[in-house]
Amino acid sequence: MRVIKAILGAVVVAAIAVVALRLLFPLPSIDGRPADAALPPAADGRLAAMAGTPGPAGTSGVLPIAGGHDAIASRLFLSSVAARSIDAQYYIWHDDTSGRLLLRALYEASKRGVRVRLLLDDNGVPGLDRTMATLDAQPNFDIRLFNPSTVRRPKMLGYAFDFFRMNRRMHNKSFIVDGVAAIVGGRNIGNEYFKVGEESYYFDLDVLGTGPVVQDTSKAFDSYWNSASVFAADTILDMSAASLPAFLTDTDEAAARPEAAEFVTPDAPAYNRLRSGMLGLEWVDVKLVVDDPAKGLGKATKDQLMIALLAEVLGPVSKGLDLVSAYFVPGKAGTSYFDGLARAGAEVRILTNALETTDVAMVHAGYAKYRRALLEAGVKLFELRPVTGAPDGDAELNVMGSSGASLHAKTFAVDGDRVFIGSFNFDPRSALLNCEMGFLIASPALAQTIAGAFDTRIPQDTYAVSLAPGGQLQWTENRSGQAAQTYSSDPHSSTVKRALVTVLGWLPIEWML
């Protein structure tokens, strides 16, 4: 009885503490905040001219951006030619070389009179409070934060009294310039996403879009910018910390770093096309699929969730599904879905990180317990291993990996004729907690490129997971010109790490992964 009383007492004390902290650190009011909207697409200027003559009615132009240097250089170039507006929305923005240079590019655009709106998830901007305050104080530059912590130091304290709000994050990634071009994909802003310096590299995939899909992306940006989960930076940050001289010094120093020269003007496919003005776009049907921002408060209805919208626009899968997901936790429902596809005769091939390459062991634990069921259904599983000598640029579309790399891409190809590129991981967090977005592209050429990677290079750069004759899991490594090597447990992982993954898989936390 005493134990029960003690527990009840602790619960009451915790509840009182939560209420008290919410009163001490309240969110600012947004009542009466006027709605803000994207500017109309620029009719003139370098980018408008570059987009050229539209394709067939209703189609959008697309250009995949695979290489890391290509991805950052393309964003920098678009910033430099912007004439009217830049709307950027990101989950993570690091205070490193690439992050600083892109912020400087946005600042220089704002000085030219370009309106810059920067929407950032507050969970992914560590160490940037002073920089954000500085930029938000500049003319033509506005910053808003998604589900921010009202406690700035330590920021994580906000989770203690507002967990269910702060556990919902804005994982969206878009970069819209002049209402004419938009880059959407899986990349955040930081050195590891752009293959800058000596840090580990996350292989990822973006796509540049023009045409009608850009207007849809702008409308989605507006819906988030004006949503109840988003707050003006100057109502959250200590604006007295703003220092333009410090920002200019920091960004000048970043520009002088040796690694900056590698990506500012690289010899990279998409960047070269942008710089030359000859984009060579493929004009196809492109649909934006995006969560309703009400998901950020847990108020989205089922039909407003991206996973439901994606299933609706994707249509049935009959021939095959090639899925690339950095964080793959199918759950019982997803496993049943893949099981049904495979048993109905569709070829289902899935690429995710191996335990050796994942950066989140807890997520790997959520995936590992479904491997056997997937394999028994006939699903083919590939796990990325560390790769050496990997090419850059468009060639990365055929590799899905790089030296010292972890997989970060979120893409899939269906029936050899349509492709999804975006921020959505096939896991419960993407499905039910985080806000996500992406383009569904009706491009047989791009779909077949991804399928070709599964046919050729991916088997060489991964461990193929299968069931041994005795029913045990096995991992086979096939290197070109070498004999196949088979492992009976997760390759190059310690007994302790494997045991940890097993224990994590027992915990009732799958809904958070």
C-alpha positions in Angstrom: 0.0 0.0 0.0 2.9 2.3 0.8 4.4 1.7 -2.5 1.2 2.5 -4.3 0.9 5.7 -2.3 4.5 6.6 -3.1 3.9 6.1 -6.8 0.7 8.1 -6.8 2.5 10.9 -4.9 5.3 10.9 -7.5 2.8 11.1 -10.3 1.0 14.1 -8.6 4.3 15.9 -8.0 5.3 15.3 -11.7 2.0 16.6 -12.9 2.3 19.7 -10.8 5.8 20.3 -12.0 4.7 20.0 -15.7 1.9 22.5 -15.2 4.3 24.9 -13.3 6.9 24.7 -16.1 4.4 25.3 -18.8 3.2 28.4 -16.9 6.8 29.6 -16.5 7.8 28.9 -20.1 4.7 29.5 -22.2 4.5 29.5 -26.0 3.9 33.0 -27.4 0.4 33.8 -28.6 -0.2 33.7 -32.4 -3.7 35.0 -32.1 -4.4 37.6 -34.8 -1.2 36.8 -36.7 -1.9 37.7 -40.4 -1.5 35.0 -43.0 1.6 35.3 -45.1 1.7 34.0 -48.7 4.3 33.1 -51.4 5.0 35.8 -53.9 3.8 35.2 -57.5 6.3 33.3 -59.7 8.9 35.6 -61.2 8.1 36.2 -64.9 11.6 37.5 -65.7 15.1 37.1 -64.3 17.8 34.6 -65.0 16.0 31.6 -63.4 12.7 32.3 -65.1 14.6 32.4 -68.4 16.4 29.2 -67.5 13.2 27.3 -66.9 12.4 27.9 -70.5 9.3 26.9 -72.4 7.0 24.7 -70.3 6.4 21.1 -71.4 3.1 19.5 -72.2 0.1 20.8 -70.3 0.0 19.7 -66.7 3.6 18.3 -66.7 6.5 19.5 -64.5 10.2 19.5 -65.4 12.5 17.4 -63.2 16.2 17.0 -62.8 17.6 14.5 -60.2 20.5 15.7 -58.0 22.4 12.7 -56.6 25.9 14.0 -55.8 26.6 15.8 -52.5 28.7 18.6 -54.0 26.1 19.0 -56.8 23.4 19.4 -54.2 25.0 22.2 -52.2 26.4 23.9 -55.3 22.9 23.9 -56.9 21.4 25.5 -53.8 24.1 28.1 -53.7 23.7 28.9 -57.4 19.9 29.2 -57.1 20.4 31.6 -54.2 22.8 33.7 -56.3 20.3 34.2 -59.2 17.1 34.6 -57.1 15.3 37.8 -58.2 12.1 37.8 -56.0 11.9 35.2 -53.3 13.5 32.2 -51.5 11.3 30.0 -49.3 13.4 27.3 -47.5 12.1 24.6 -45.1 14.4 22.2 -43.3 14.6 19.8 -40.4 18.3 20.2 -39.7 20.6 23.1 -40.4 24.1 22.7 -39.1 26.5 25.5 -38.1 29.3 24.1 -40.3 31.0 25.0 -43.6 28.1 24.2 -45.9 25.5 25.5 -43.4 27.3 28.8 -43.0 27.9 29.4 -46.7 24.2 28.7 -47.6 23.1 31.1 -44.8 25.5 33.7 -46.2 24.0 33.2 -49.7 20.5 33.7 -48.3 21.7 36.9 -46.5 23.3 38.2 -49.7 20.0 37.5 -51.6 18.1 39.5 -49.0 20.4 42.4 -49.4 19.5 42.4 -53.1 15.9 42.8 -52.2 14.9 39.1 -52.4 12.4 38.2 -49.8 13.7 35.3 -47.7 11.5 33.1 -45.5 13.4 30.4 -43.6 11.3 27.8 -41.8 13.4 25.5 -39.5 12.6 22.7 -37.1 13.8 23.9 -33.7 15.1 20.5 -32.9 17.7 20.6 -35.7 19.4 23.9 -35.2 21.8 23.5 -32.3 24.1 26.4 -31.7 22.3 28.7 -34.2 20.3 30.9 -31.9 22.6 33.9 -32.3 22.8 33.4 -36.1 19.1 33.1 -36.4 18.5 36.2 -34.3 21.0 38.1 -36.5 19.4 37.1 -39.8 15.8 37.6 -38.6 16.7 41.1 -37.7 17.7 41.9 -41.2 15.4 43.5 -43.8 13.7 41.0 -46.2 14.7 38.1 -44.0 12.2 36.3 -41.8 12.7 33.1 -39.7 10.1 30.9 -38.1 10.6 27.9 -35.9 8.5 24.7 -35.8 7.4 23.3 -32.4 10.1 25.3 -30.6 11.3 24.8 -27.1 10.6 27.8 -25.0 13.6 26.9 -22.8 16.7 27.7 -24.9 19.4 26.3 -22.5 19.2 23.4 -22.1 16.7 23.1 -25.0 16.0 19.5 -24.3 14.3 20.5 -21.0 11.3 21.4 -23.1 10.7 17.7 -23.6 10.2 17.3 -19.9 7.0 19.4 -19.7 5.8 19.4 -23.4 6.9 16.0 -24.7 3.9 15.1 -26.9 4.2 18.4 -28.8 7.9 18.4 -29.1 8.1 14.7 -30.1 6.4 15.8 -33.3 9.0 17.2 -35.7 8.9 18.9 -39.2 11.1 16.5 -41.3 10.2 18.3 -44.6 12.9 19.6 -46.9 12.3 22.1 -49.7 14.1 25.0 -51.3 11.9 27.2 -53.5 13.3 30.1 -55.6 11.3 32.8 -57.3 8.3 30.5 -57.4 9.9 28.9 -60.4 12.2 26.1 -59.2 12.1 23.9 -56.1 14.5 21.4 -54.7 12.9 18.6 -52.7 14.4 15.4 -51.3 16.0 13.8 -48.3 18.9 16.1 -47.6 19.1 18.4 -44.6 21.7 21.2 -44.6 25.1 20.2 -43.2 28.5 18.9 -44.3 27.6 15.2 -44.0 24.7 15.6 -46.4 26.9 17.3 -49.0 30.1 15.2 -48.8 32.0 18.1 -47.5 35.3 17.7 -45.6 36.4 14.5 -43.8 33.2 13.7 -42.0 31.1 10.6 -42.7 28.8 11.1 -45.7 25.1 10.4 -45.9 24.1 9.2 -49.4 20.9 11.0 -50.4 18.8 12.1 -53.3 17.1 15.3 -54.3 15.2 16.4 -57.3 14.9 19.9 -58.9 11.4 20.6 -60.1 9.9 23.4 -62.3 6.4 24.0 -63.5 3.0 23.3 -61.7 4.6 21.2 -58.9 6.5 24.3 -57.7 3.2 26.2 -57.1 1.9 23.2 -55.1 5.2 23.2 -53.1 4.8 26.9 -52.4 1.2 26.4 -51.2 2.5 23.7 -48.9 5.2 26.0 -47.6 2.6 28.6 -46.8 0.4 26.1 -45.0 3.3 25.3 -42.7 4.5 28.9 -42.4 1.1 30.0 -41.1 0.4 26.9 -39.0 -0.3 26.7 -35.3 3.0 24.8 -34.8 5.1 27.6 -36.1 6.3 30.7 -34.3 8.3 33.8 -35.3 11.9 33.6 -34.3 11.8 37.0 -32.6 9.2 35.6 -30.1 11.4 32.7 -29.2 15.0 33.8 -29.4 17.0 36.3 -27.4 17.2 39.0 -30.1 19.7 41.0 -28.1 22.3 38.4 -29.0 22.1 39.4 -32.7 25.4 40.4 -34.2 25.8 41.0 -37.9 29.6 41.6 -37.7 30.0 38.2 -36.0 27.9 36.5 -38.6 29.9 38.1 -41.4 33.2 37.1 -39.8 32.0 33.5 -39.2 30.8 33.0 -42.8 33.9 34.6 -44.2 36.0 32.2 -42.2 33.9 29.3 -43.5 34.3 30.4 -47.1 38.1 30.4 -46.6 38.2 26.8 -45.5 39.9 24.4 -48.0 36.8 22.2 -48.2 34.7 25.1 -49.3 36.6 25.3 -52.6 35.6 21.7 -53.4 31.9 22.4 -53.7 31.3 26.1 -54.4 32.0 25.6 -58.1 32.3 21.8 -58.6 32.3 19.9 -61.9 28.9 18.4 -61.1 26.0 17.5 -63.5 23.0 19.5 -62.1 25.1 22.5 -61.2 26.7 22.6 -64.6 23.3 22.5 -66.2 22.1 25.4 -64.0 25.2 27.4 -64.7 25.0 27.0 -68.4 21.2 27.6 -68.5 20.6 24.3 -70.3 18.7 22.3 -67.7 17.7 19.4 -69.9 14.6 18.8 -67.9 12.4 15.7 -68.2 8.8 16.9 -68.5 6.5 14.4 -66.8 3.5 14.2 -64.4 4.7 15.1 -60.9 2.6 15.2 -57.8 3.5 16.7 -54.4 2.6 14.5 -51.5 2.7 16.2 -48.1 1.4 15.9 -44.6 -1.1 18.4 -43.4 0.7 20.6 -40.9 -2.0 19.8 -38.3 0.0 16.6 -37.9 2.5 18.7 -35.9 0.0 19.1 -33.1 -1.4 15.5 -33.5 -4.6 16.9 -35.0 -4.4 15.6 -38.5 -7.1 13.2 -39.6 -6.2 9.9 -41.2 -6.9 11.2 -44.7 -4.6 14.2 -44.1 -1.6 12.0 -43.4 1.0 11.6 -46.1 1.0 7.8 -45.9 -2.7 7.7 -46.8 -2.3 10.3 -49.6 0.7 8.5 -51.0 -1.1 5.2 -51.2 -4.0 7.0 -53.0 -1.8 8.6 -55.7 0.6 5.7 -56.0 -2.0 3.2 -57.1 -1.5 -0.6 -57.0 1.8 -2.3 -57.3 1.8 -5.2 -59.8 5.3 -5.8 -61.1 7.8 -4.7 -58.5 8.8 -2.3 -55.8 12.4 -1.1 -55.3 12.6 0.7 -51.9 15.5 2.7 -50.5 14.9 3.7 -46.9 17.6 4.8 -44.5 15.5 4.1 -41.5 13.3 1.1 -42.2 10.9 -0.1 -39.6 7.9 -1.8 -41.4 6.0 -2.8 -38.3 3.3 -5.5 -38.5 1.2 -3.6 -41.0 4.1 -2.8 -43.3 5.4 -6.4 -43.1 2.0 -7.7 -44.1 1.9 -5.2 -47.0 5.2 -6.3 -48.4 4.3 -10.0 -47.7 1.2 -9.6 -49.8 3.0 -7.9 -52.7 5.7 -10.6 -52.8 3.3 -13.5 -52.5 1.2 -12.0 -55.3 4.2 -12.1 -57.6 5.7 -8.6 -57.4 9.4 -8.4 -56.9 10.1 -6.5 -53.7 13.7 -5.3 -53.1 14.6 -3.2 -50.1 17.8 -1.4 -49.4 18.5 -0.1 -45.9 21.5 0.4 -43.6 23.4 -2.5 -42.1 24.1 -2.5 -38.3 27.6 -1.6 -39.4 26.6 1.6 -41.2 23.5 2.8 -39.3 23.7 5.9 -37.2 20.7 5.0 -35.1 21.0 1.5 -33.5 17.5 1.8 -32.0 16.0 2.1 -35.4 18.0 -0.9 -36.6 16.5 -2.8 -33.7 13.0 -1.9 -34.9 13.9 -3.3 -38.3 15.8 -6.4 -37.3 12.9 -8.2 -35.8 11.0 -8.1 -39.1 13.8 -9.5 -41.3 12.8 -13.1 -41.0 9.2 -12.6 -41.8 10.1 -10.5 -44.9 12.5 -13.0 -46.2 10.1 -15.9 -45.7 7.6 -14.0 -47.8 10.2 -13.6 -50.6 11.2 -10.0 -50.1 14.9 -9.4 -51.0 16.8 -7.4 -48.4 20.1 -5.6 -48.9 22.0 -3.8 -46.2 24.5 -1.1 -47.1 28.1 -1.9 -46.1 31.0 0.6 -46.1 32.0 1.3 -49.7 35.3 2.5 -51.1 36.0 4.1 -54.4 32.5 5.2 -55.0 31.8 7.7 -57.8 30.2 11.1 -57.4 27.5 13.1 -59.2 24.9 11.3 -61.3 26.8 8.0 -60.9 25.7 7.9 -57.3 22.2 7.0 -58.6 23.7 3.7 -59.4 25.5 3.1 -56.2 23.5 4.3 -53.2 26.7 4.6 -51.2 30.1 6.2 -50.7 33.3 5.8 -48.8 32.5 5.9 -45.1 28.8 6.5 -45.9 25.5 5.8 -44.3 22.4 5.6 -46.3 20.1 8.6 -45.8 18.0 8.5 -49.0 14.2 7.9 -49.0 13.1 6.9 -52.4 11.3 4.1 -54.2 10.4 3.0 -57.7 7.2 1.2 -58.6 6.5 -1.1 -61.6 9.4 0.5 -63.5 7.4 3.7 -64.3 7.1 5.9 -61.3 9.4 7.1 -58.5 9.0 8.8 -55.1 11.8 11.1 -53.9 11.3 12.9 -50.6 11.8 12.9 -46.8 9.6 10.0 -45.9 11.2 7.0 -44.2 9.3 3.8 -44.1 8.9 3.8 -40.3 6.3 4.7 -37.7 7.8 8.1 -36.9 7.5 9.2 -40.5 4.0 7.7 -40.8 2.4 9.0 -37.6 4.6 11.6 -35.9 6.9 13.7 -38.1 5.6 15.9 -40.9 6.9 14.7 -44.3 6.8 15.6 -48.0 8.0 14.4 -51.4 7.5 14.3 -55.2 5.8 11.3 -56.9 7.3 11.4 -60.4 5.9 9.4 -63.4 9.3 8.8 -64.9 10.1 5.4 -66.4 13.7 6.6 -67.1 14.3 7.4 -63.4 12.5 4.3 -62.2 14.6 2.1 -64.5 17.8 3.8 -63.3 16.9 2.8 -59.7 15.9 -0.7 -60.8 19.2 -0.9 -62.7 21.1 -0.1 -59.5 19.3 -3.0 -57.7 20.3 -5.2 -60.6 23.9 -4.3 -60.8 25.8 -2.1 -58.3 23.7 -2.5 -55.2 24.5 -6.2 -54.8 28.2 -5.4 -55.0 28.0 -2.7 -52.3 25.8 -4.4 -49.8 25.2 -7.5 -47.7 22.5 -9.6 -49.2 20.4 -10.9 -46.3 18.9 -14.4 -46.8 17.8 -17.5 -45.0 20.4 -20.3 -44.8 19.2 -23.9 -45.5 18.8 -24.4 -41.7 16.6 -21.3 -41.5 19.1 -19.0 -39.8 19.7 -15.5 -41.2 22.9 -15.1 -43.2 24.6 -12.1 -44.8 26.5 -12.5 -48.1 29.1 -10.1 -49.3 29.7 -10.1 -53.1 32.7 -8.0 -54.1 33.6 -7.7 -57.8 36.4 -10.2 -58.7 36.4 -11.8 -55.2 34.8 -14.9 -53.8 31.6 -14.4 -51.9 31.9 -14.2 -48.1 29.1 -15.3 -45.8 28.4 -14.2 -42.2 26.2 -15.8 -39.7 25.5 -12.6 -37.8 25.4 -8.9 -38.5 28.8 -8.3 -40.2 31.6 -6.5 -38.3 29.5 -5.9 -35.2 30.4 -6.8 -31.7 28.5 -9.3 -29.5 27.6 -6.4 -27.2 26.2 -4.3 -29.9 24.1 -7.2 -31.3 22.8 -7.9 -27.8 21.9 -4.2 -27.3 20.0 -4.3 -30.6 18.1 -7.4 -29.5 17.2 -5.8 -26.1 16.1 -2.6 -27.8 13.9 -4.6 -30.0 12.0 -5.9 -27.0 11.1 -2.4 -25.7 7.6 -1.0 -26.5 9.0 2.0 -28.4 8.3 1.1 -32.0 5.7 3.8 -32.3 8.5 6.4 -31.7 11.0 5.0 -34.2 
